[in-house]
Amino acid sequence: MEEKRALKILTDLIAIPSVNDHEADVADYLAGLFDGYPVQIKRVTFAPGRDNLVVTMGEQGPFLGFSGHEDVVATGNEKDWAFPPFSGTVDQGLVYGRGASDMKSGLAAQVVAMLDLLESGQELPGRLRLLASVGEETGEYGAAQLTSEGYANDLDGLVIGEPSAFDIKVTHKGVIDYKVTSVGKSAHSSRPDQGFNAITPLLTFAQRVQSVMAENDQSDATLGQLTHVLSQIGGGEQINSVPANAWLTGNIRTIPAYPNDEVMAQLEDIIEDLNKAGAKLSISYSYPEPPLPSQADTQLALLAQNLLKDTFHRSGALTAGSGATDASEYTKAGHLPIIIVGPAAGTTDHQVNENVAVDDYLTGCKFYKALAETFWAKMGNE
Ligand SMILES: [Zn+2]
């Protein structure tokens, strides 16, 4: 495809303000690009105005998946931007805008690769599916929906186009955000015997959870140990009342050797124990995500690495990601090799003046196309 047209697809995508919502506009735009081609297009609605998009091409053979999220984070103060955040301004070799890096450049490059393969007019020796998701930035629930509805089941490999500067992220930690609330009974603080202090059992929980998390010495060769941070605490109404309510939150980053189920069971054991002793504690979670076990030994990772190093003279280093991605959900499809590799540097994500280098983006378009062709050729011979 002409570079000008490939670039326009990126800047058009940036111009859609899909800030934690409105992903249907992105889905509509992408679906329109495939008009007239032999593909199957499926919108998977999460909520009104929020459509995941699935585009499938090819009839038989090895089945590769491309994945990108359609949403972006908020802009922050627009006045702090050198160019308006949804303008997609190209300046001195960089494309600026919210999502330029995270991750409309990855998504656009995957789509350009698919269009290039379709425009070759050749019969395809394999299959390719784009999974464009909603809500990645606020809980990966689009990918969760696509996974539970089976869209990742038949795939032989999946490539997530998050910014990685052409490193290949083959593992990352999971996350558990939890909130514990404590219910007591208020009373005048001069008569504490008439009330029940909601703060007291919460403090006991805080101490117990810290020692339980610290006791576990499981470690991952790449990711290190689980981390736990008590991140917020609140409660009580005023200085001379026995508090009737209290709460705290914690953030846990999990590893494959000490997985989410085990951690959550331990949290719940502490709660149960304290409740037996008279507390009224309850725990809730906000979109817990499992870790991505290492994919370093998969064919997919090695193919991508060789291609990046030999053909594109880019990094191809196998590294660990820093946070949960849609991979946390897709990995639940089971036995699915997943790598995270994208063209953007990722140094300006979630910041003002987010950008991607034009050259990196265009290389990404060619890399994804070559990866699909290599994957089809290699996996077809196995
Ligand atoms: Zn992202």
Boltz pocket constraint, residues with backbone or C-beta under 6 A from the ligand:
constraints:
  - pocket:
      binder: B
      contacts: [[A, 69], [A, 102], [A, 103], [A, 136], [A, 162], [A, 163]]
      max_distance: 6.0
